[in-house]
Amino acid sequence: MSIPGLDAWLNTPQGHYVLDWEQAKLDEALADVFGFNALQLGLPERDFLRSNRIPLRLCIGPSGSTQLRCEFTQLPIASQSVDLVVLPHVLEFYPDPHQILREVERILIPEGRLFILGFNPFSLWGLRRHLPGRPQGFPWNGQYLSILRLKDWLKLLNFELDRGAFGAYAPPCKSAQWLRRWRFMEPAGDRWWGFAGSVYMIRAIKRVHGMRLILPAWSNRKLGAKALTPIVRKEHMDG
């Protein structure tokens, strides 16, 4: 299943503006994530794993130039076998985001890292979706998820929200010229209204509660008297 309007939007000034910010943030964040297996779910048009040094890096999804075709709700990946998962605009544009997160939790190892990219409903871009004459297609046709809602979902799956960032504070202008004119809002937004960025990146860590070690019953038995019988050593001396 492809996202309506995605291909056309990727080549627009808006698409470059948003994805460039996301790529820069992930390049920085993923450089120090280590392991053996990393997955990017969806959006194969961008290599969000490019800065990561994990040996096996795959982009998977139901359509596009992915390296493995599959549904996000039924990942053909072994449980607890992946160290890193990146979800670029998957949860707000595909059905059953809860099941997608459950599958991600299943395949991640304990302490595995999850990075989520999403559109912020409490932003100028989120507001644009509710105004008259709303554009059709991507990115206006998604079900934007707030950070608070994502935090609740992740907590239920034993994820701990580690850190996050908002960005792309400019209004959803269509032309590259106007987007450049609004660049001054980037440092101002980070300082004064960080929650209002059009997109966000959050990192979560899969936590596993400590297990109690149950020892075998025989380890608690007292040793019998015979087991403690000393060994008598005989010494021979020359007369």
For each residue, the residues with C-beta under 8 A, 3 or more apart:
1: 62 63 94
2: 6 7 62 63 64
3: 6 93 94 138
4: 136 137 138 141
5: 8 9 136 137 138 139 141
6: 2 3 9 10 43 137 138
7: 2 10 11 45
8: 5 11 12 137 138
9: 5 6 12 14 15 137 138 139
10: 6 7 15 19 45
11: 7 8 15 16
12: 8 9 15 16 174
13: 16 17 173 174 175 176 179
14: 9 17 18 172 173 174 179
15: 9 10 11 12 18 19
16: 11 12 13 19 20 176
17: 13 14 20 21 168 170 176 179
18: 14 15 21 22 139 168 198 199
19: 10 15 16 22 23 46
20: 16 17 23 24
21: 17 18 24 25 167 168 199
22: 18 19 25 26 46 48 88 117 167 199 201
23: 19 20 26 27 46 48
24: 20 21 27 28
25: 21 22 28 29 165 167 201
26: 22 23 29 30 48 51 86 115 117 201
27: 23 24 30 31 50 51
28: 24 25 31 51
29: 25 26 32 33 115 201 203
30: 26 27 33 48 49 51 52 84 86 115
31: 27 28 51 52 53
32: 29
33: 29 30 38 52 54 83 84 113
34: 53 54 83
35: 38 54 82 83 84 109 112
36: 54 55 56 83
37: 54 56 58 81 82 83 84
38: 33 35 49 52 54 56 57 58 82 83 84 85 86
39: 57 58 59 60 77 82 84 85 86 107
40: 43 44 47 48 49 57 58 59 60 85 86 88
41: 59 60 61 72 85 86 87 88 90 100 104
42: 59 61 64 72 87 88 89 90 94
43: 6 40 46 48 61 64 88 89 90
44: 40 59 61 64 65 66
45: 7 10 64 65
46: 19 22 23 43 88
47: 40 50 59
48: 22 23 26 30 40 43 86 88 117
49: 30 38 40 52 54 57 59 84 86
50: 27 47
51: 26 27 28 30 31
52: 30 31 33 38 49 57 84
53: 31 34
54: 33 34 35 36 37 38 49 57 83 84
55: 36
56: 36 37 38
57: 38 39 40 49 52 54
58: 37 38 39 40 67 68
59: 39 40 41 42 44 47 49 66 67 68
60: 39 40 41 66 67 68 69 70 75
61: 41 42 43 44 64 66 69 70 72
62: 1 2 69 70 71 72
63: 1 2 66 69
64: 2 42 43 44 45 61
65: 44 45
66: 44 59 60 61 63 69
67: 58 59 60
68: 58 59 60 76
69: 60 61 62 63 66
70: 60 61 62 74 75 76
71: 62 74 75
72: 41 42 61 62 75 90 94 100 103
73: 95 96 99 100 103
74: 70 71 103
75: 60 70 71 72 103 104 106 107
76: 68 70
77: 39 81 82 107
78: 81 107
79: 106 107
80: 106 107 108 109 110
81: 37 77 78 107 109
82: 35 37 38 39 77 85 107 108 109 112
83: 33 34 35 36 37 38 54 108 109 112 113
84: 30 33 35 37 38 39 49 52 54 112 113 114 115
85: 38 39 40 41 82 104 107 108 112 113 114 115
86: 26 30 38 39 40 41 48 49 114 115 117
87: 41 42 90 91 100 104 114 115 116 117
88: 22 40 41 42 43 46 48 117
89: 42 43 92 93 117 118 119 139 142
90: 41 42 43 72 87 93 94 97 100
91: 87 94 97 100 101 116 118 145 150
92: 89 97 118 119 142 143 144 145
93: 3 89 90 138 141 142 143
94: 1 3 42 72 90 91 97 100
95: 73
96: 73 99 100
97: 90 91 92 94 100 101 143 145 153
98: 101 102 153
99: 73 96 102 103
100: 41 72 73 87 90 91 94 96 97 103 104
101: 91 97 98 104 105 153 154 157
102: 98 99 105 106 157
103: 72 73 74 75 99 100 106 107
104: 41 75 85 87 100 101 107 108 114
105: 101 102 108 157 158 159 206
106: 75 79 80 102 103
107: 39 75 77 78 79 80 81 82 85 103 104
108: 80 82 83 85 104 105 112 113 114 206
109: 35 80 81 82 83 112 206
110: 80 206 207 208
111: 205 206 207 208
112: 35 82 83 84 85 108 109 205 206
113: 33 83 84 85 108 203 204 205 206
114: 84 85 86 87 104 108 154 159 203 204 205 206
115: 26 29 30 84 85 86 87 201 202 203 204
116: 87 91 150 201 202 204
117: 22 26 48 86 87 88 89 199 200 201
118: 89 91 92 144 145 150 199 200 202
119: 89 92 123 125 126 139 142 144 198 199
120: 123 125 126 144 146 147 166 195 196 197 198 199 200
121: 126 144 145 146
122: 126 146 195 196
123: 119 120 126 127 169 196 197 198
124: 127 128 169 170 171 172 196 198
125: 119 120 128 129 139 168 171 172 198 199
126: 119 120 121 122 123 129 130 144 198
127: 123 124 130 131
128: 124 125 131 134 135 140 172
129: 125 126 134 140 144
130: 126 127 134
131: 127 128 134
132:
133:
134: 128 129 130 131 140
135: 128 140
136: 4 5 140 141
137: 4 5 6 8 9 140 141
138: 3 4 5 6 8 9 93 141 142
139: 5 9 18 89 119 125 142
140: 128 129 134 135 136 137
141: 4 5 93 136 137 138
142: 89 92 93 119 138 139
143: 92 93 97
144: 92 118 119 120 121 126 129
145: 91 92 97 118 121 149 150
146: 120 121 122 149 150
147: 120 150 151 164 200 202
148: 151 152
149: 145 146 152 153
150: 91 116 118 145 146 147 153 154 202
151: 147 148 154 155 161
152: 148 149 155 156
153: 97 98 101 149 150 156 157
154: 101 114 150 151 157 159 160 161 204
155: 151 152 158 159 160 161
156: 152 153
157: 101 102 105 153 154 206
158: 105 155 206 207 208 209
159: 105 114 154 155 204 205 206 207
160: 154 155 204 205 207
161: 151 154 155 164 202 203 204
162: 203 204 205
163: 202 203
164: 147 161 200 201 202 203
165: 25 197 200 201 202
166: 120 169 189 190 194 195 196 197 199 200
167: 21 22 25 186 189 190 197 198 199 200 201
168: 17 18 21 125 186 197 198 199
169: 123 124 166 182 185 186 188 189 193 196 197 198
170: 17 124 173 179 182 183 185 186 198
171: 124 125 182
172: 14 124 125 128 198
173: 13 14 170 178 179 182
174: 12 13 14 178
175: 13 178 179
176: 13 16 17 179 180
177: 180 181
178: 173 174 175 181 182
179: 13 14 17 170 173 175 176 182 183
180: 176 177 183
181: 177 178
182: 169 170 171 173 178 179 185
183: 170 179 180 186
184: 187 188
185: 169 170 182 188 189
186: 167 168 169 170 183 189 190
187: 184 190 191
188: 169 184 185 191 192 193
189: 166 167 169 185 186 192 193 194 196 197
190: 166 167 186 187 194
191: 187 188 194
192: 188 189
193: 169 188 189 196
194: 166 189 190 191 197
195: 120 122 166
196: 120 122 123 124 166 169 189 193
197: 120 123 165 166 167 168 169 189 194 200
198: 18 119 120 123 124 125 126 167 168 169 170 172
199: 18 21 22 117 118 119 120 125 166 167 168
200: 117 118 120 147 164 165 166 167 197
201: 22 25 26 29 115 116 117 164 165 167
202: 115 116 118 147 150 161 163 164 165
203: 29 113 114 115 161 162 163 164
204: 113 114 115 116 154 159 160 161 162
205: 111 112 113 114 159 160 162
206: 105 108 109 110 111 112 113 114 157 158 159
207: 110 111 158 159 160
208: 110 111 158
209: 158
210:
211:
212:
213:
214:
215: 219 220
216: 219
217: 220 221
218: 221
219: 215 216
220: 215 217
221: 217 218
222:
223: 227 228
224: 227 228
225: 228 229
226: 229
227: 223 224
228: 223 224 225
229: 225 226
230:
231:
232:
233:
234:
235:
236:
237:
238:
239:
